[in-house]
Amino acid sequence: MSYATTRRGFLLTGLAGAFTLTAAGTTGLLVRTSPSRAAELAILDVTGDYDIIDAQTGCEMKVRIRNGLRYITANGLPNHETGQFPNRNNPNGISEQSYGFSFPVNPTRNKGYTKYNVPQNFGIAINGVPFDPYAAEWWGNVRNGDWQYNALGGGINLGLDDNNAHVQPTGAYHYHGLPEGLIDTLPDTRHSPLVGWAGDGFPIYLNRGYKKAKEASNSYKTLKSSYILRTGARPDGPGGRYDGTFEEDFRYKKKAGNLDRANGRFQVTPEYPDGVYCYILTTDWPVIPRRFVADVASTFVRNPGPPRA
């Protein structure tokens, strides 16, 4: 099942935030240098310290690297347009949050993969909006049951906007799938830009990488998930044929794609010329990964307290 982007080429005109590339070819974010709409625009290298103050969208984010840790504070408001909230299928309005995270700049990978569940977020985008792939809905309303709805599978309507995002009862805007409002301004002809960090500190990229994972070149390829749709019929629960409605409709098949169980791979990138493990947002399931390869930072657990750099 594919969740391909459909709005490529649409430009977010009039907004302060837009992606570009730095002179070194690394990911940059075009933002205003102060809350004033008359302020000059600056290109920020998001691999280091940076601030976002966008008066037009309300997005505010501060990133600092100190003593081997990346400290992030953000209000959770995106630097792009959103859909209408509340809406018929999502009764919650967007409101500012008080996010505070810190995780290693150079995390250590574990030997295996750690699966996570609701209510753990997966990561945070470079604009301060969380990546939260899971839907908190199960077949038969049996919370934490065997058949969890896939947020993008069509079995339930979560009131998602065109950014594959919606709003929690707390007012927290979050991405359940590809963050279209960011993707629309990304370049198509180079390596995927860095779009965020996972809760264990490893970077998150889109699905365009170098053809050879450990070699920078002018050749690129689309990175694909190694999860496939099961065949046949579900043995119990909702019954019916596997069609992607539920999380359990998919299984991992080694080498079915380019990526591992955590939807990632070790690769060279413009930001990491010596190579680093990267999580990949794919157009096929799971889109946003469902596993971590390193220990999740304690501040990334739900209801974290703001760290101090």
C-alpha positions in Angstrom: 0.0 0.0 0.0 1.4 3.4 -1.0 0.8 6.7 0.6 2.4 8.8 -2.1 2.6 12.6 -2.0 0.0 14.2 -4.2 0.6 17.9 -3.8 4.2 18.1 -5.1 4.9 21.6 -6.6 2.5 23.5 -4.5 4.4 26.4 -2.9 3.6 27.9 0.5 3.6 31.5 -0.7 3.6 34.2 1.9 4.9 32.0 4.8 8.1 32.7 6.6 9.4 29.1 6.6 10.6 27.3 3.6 13.3 24.6 3.0 16.3 25.2 0.9 19.9 24.0 0.8 22.9 25.5 2.4 26.1 26.2 0.4 27.4 22.9 1.5 24.3 21.0 0.2 23.0 20.3 3.7 19.4 20.9 4.8 18.5 24.5 5.5 15.4 26.2 6.6 14.4 29.7 5.4 13.0 31.7 8.3 12.7 35.3 9.6 15.4 36.5 11.9 12.9 38.1 14.4 9.1 38.1 15.0 8.7 41.2 12.8 7.3 40.4 9.3 9.7 43.0 7.9 12.7 41.1 9.2 15.3 39.7 6.9 15.2 36.1 5.9 18.1 33.8 6.9 19.0 30.3 5.9 19.5 28.1 8.9 21.6 24.9 9.0 19.3 22.7 11.0 22.1 20.3 12.0 23.3 22.9 14.5 21.9 25.7 16.8 18.9 27.5 15.3 15.8 29.4 16.1 12.4 29.7 14.4 10.2 32.7 15.2 7.4 32.9 12.7 4.9 35.6 13.5 2.6 34.6 10.6 2.1 31.0 11.6 3.0 31.2 15.3 5.7 28.6 15.0 8.5 28.9 17.6 11.4 26.6 18.1 14.8 26.7 19.7 17.6 24.1 19.1 20.9 24.1 21.0 23.7 21.6 21.0 25.5 21.4 24.3 27.8 18.7 25.7 26.9 16.1 23.3 23.1 16.6 23.6 20.6 18.3 21.2 18.2 20.4 23.3 14.9 21.3 21.7 12.1 23.5 22.9 9.1 24.2 20.7 5.5 25.3 20.9 4.3 22.7 18.4 2.8 25.1 15.9 3.8 24.3 12.3 5.5 26.8 10.0 3.0 26.0 7.2 -0.7 26.1 6.5 -2.9 23.5 8.2 -6.4 22.3 7.6 -9.5 23.4 9.5 -9.6 22.4 13.1 -11.9 21.5 14.7 -13.6 19.6 11.9 -16.3 17.0 11.5 -14.0 14.1 12.3 -11.6 15.8 14.7 -13.2 18.0 17.3 -10.0 19.6 18.6 -8.5 23.0 18.0 -4.8 23.6 17.5 -3.1 25.3 20.5 0.4 26.0 21.6 2.3 23.3 23.5 5.4 23.4 25.7 7.7 20.7 24.3 11.1 20.1 25.8 13.4 17.4 24.6 17.0 16.4 24.8 18.7 13.5 23.2 22.2 12.5 22.1 23.8 14.1 19.1 25.6 10.8 18.5 23.4 8.0 19.8 24.6 4.5 20.2 22.7 1.9 18.3 21.5 -1.3 20.1 21.8 -4.8 18.6 18.0 -5.2 18.1 14.9 -3.2 17.4 12.5 -1.8 20.1 8.8 -1.6 19.1 6.8 1.2 20.7 3.1 1.8 21.0 0.5 4.5 21.8 1.1 7.0 23.3 4.8 7.3 22.4 5.7 9.7 19.7 8.4 8.6 17.2 10.2 11.9 16.7 10.0 15.6 16.1 10.3 17.5 12.8 12.7 20.3 12.3 9.8 22.7 12.7 8.9 21.4 16.1 5.9 19.3 15.2 5.9 15.7 16.5 5.8 12.6 14.3 3.1 10.3 15.9 2.2 7.5 13.5 -0.2 5.4 15.6 -4.0 5.8 15.8 -5.4 5.3 19.3 -8.3 3.3 17.9 -8.8 -0.5 17.9 -11.4 -2.8 16.3 -14.3 -3.4 18.7 -13.1 -0.5 20.8 -10.9 -2.9 22.7 -8.0 -0.6 23.7 -4.6 -2.2 23.2 -6.4 -5.1 21.5 -5.0 -7.3 18.7 -6.3 -5.2 15.8 -5.2 -1.6 15.9 -6.4 0.7 13.1 -3.8 2.0 10.6 -4.2 5.8 10.8 -3.7 6.0 7.0 -5.5 2.8 6.1 -9.0 4.2 5.4 -10.8 2.2 8.1 -11.4 5.2 10.3 -11.6 8.9 9.6 -9.4 10.9 11.9 -10.0 14.2 10.3 -6.5 14.5 8.9 -5.6 17.5 6.9 -3.5 17.6 3.7 -0.4 17.4 5.8 -1.5 13.9 7.1 -1.9 15.6 10.5 -4.6 16.3 13.0 -5.0 17.5 16.6 -5.1 15.6 19.9 -7.5 16.6 22.7 -4.6 18.6 24.3 -4.4 20.8 21.2 -1.2 19.1 19.9 -0.9 19.2 16.2 1.0 16.1 15.0 1.9 14.2 11.8 0.5 10.7 11.2 2.1 10.4 7.8 4.2 12.4 5.3 4.4 16.0 6.4 3.2 17.5 3.1 3.4 21.1 4.1 7.1 20.7 4.5 7.7 18.3 1.6 6.1 20.6 -1.0 9.0 23.0 -0.7 11.8 20.4 -0.8 14.1 20.1 -3.8 13.6 17.1 -6.1 17.0 16.7 -7.7 19.2 16.1 -4.7 19.5 13.8 -1.7 16.6 13.9 0.6 16.9 16.7 3.3 17.0 16.0 7.0 13.4 16.5 8.2 13.7 15.7 11.9 15.1 13.5 14.8 13.8 10.4 16.3 13.3 10.0 20.1 16.6 8.2 20.3 18.5 11.0 18.6 19.1 9.5 15.1 18.1 11.7 12.1 15.0 11.3 10.0 15.1 11.7 6.2 12.7 11.4 3.3 13.0 8.4 0.9 15.6 9.7 -1.6 19.1 8.5 -0.9 22.4 7.8 -2.7 22.3 4.7 -4.9 25.1 3.2 -2.9 24.3 3.8 0.8 27.9 4.3 1.8 29.1 6.3 -1.1 28.1 9.9 -2.0 27.5 10.4 -5.7 25.3 12.0 -8.3 23.2 8.8 -8.5 20.1 8.6 -6.3 17.3 6.0 -5.7 14.0 5.8 -4.0 14.2 4.0 -0.7 11.4 1.5 0.0 10.0 -0.2 3.0 10.6 -3.9 3.5 7.1 -4.4 5.0 4.5 -6.0 2.8 0.8 -6.6 2.9 -0.1 -10.0 4.2 -2.1 -12.3 1.9 -5.2 -14.2 2.7 -7.8 -13.5 5.3 -7.5 -12.4 8.9 -7.9 -15.4 11.3 -10.0 -13.6 13.9 -11.2 -10.2 15.0 -12.6 -8.1 12.2 -12.1 -10.9 9.7 -12.0 -10.1 6.0 -9.0 -10.0 3.7 -5.8 -8.2 4.7 -6.1 -4.8 3.0 -4.1 -2.3 5.1 -6.9 -1.2 7.4 -5.1 -2.5 10.5 -1.5 -2.3 11.7 -1.4 -6.1 11.9 -2.2 -6.4 8.1 1.5 -5.9 7.4 4.6 -8.0 8.0 8.3 -7.5 7.6 10.0 -9.4 4.7 13.7 -9.1 4.7 15.1 -7.4 1.5 11.6 -6.8 0.1 12.8 -3.2 0.1 15.9 -1.2 0.9 15.2 -0.7 4.6 15.3 -2.7 7.9 12.7 -3.4 10.5 12.9 0.1 11.8 12.4 1.5 8.3 16.0 2.8 8.3 19.5 2.1 7.1 23.1 3.2 7.6 23.9 5.7 4.9 26.1 8.6 3.9 24.2 11.9 3.6 25.2 15.5 2.9 24.9 16.2 6.7 26.8 13.1 7.6 29.5 12.5 5.0 31.0 9.7 7.2 27.7 7.9 7.4 25.0 7.5 10.1 22.0 5.4 10.8 19.0 7.1 9.4 15.2 6.6 9.8 13.4 7.0 6.5 9.8 8.3 5.9 8.5 6.2 3.0 5.6 6.4 0.7 4.6 2.8 1.5 3.8 1.4 5.0 4.8 2.1 7.7 5.6 5.7 6.3 6.7 6.7 9.8 8.8 4.0 11.6 7.3 1.8 14.3 10.6 0.8 15.9 13.7 2.4 17.5 17.2 1.1 17.2 18.6 2.9 20.2 17.4 3.8 23.7 14.7 6.5 23.6 15.7 9.6 25.6 13.9 9.9 28.9 12.7 13.4 27.9 11.0 12.0 24.9 8.6 10.0 27.0 5.1 11.5 27.2 4.7 14.6 29.4 8.4 15.5 29.5 9.7 18.4 31.4 11.6 21.2 29.5 15.3 20.5 29.6 17.8 23.3 30.2 20.9 23.7 28.1 
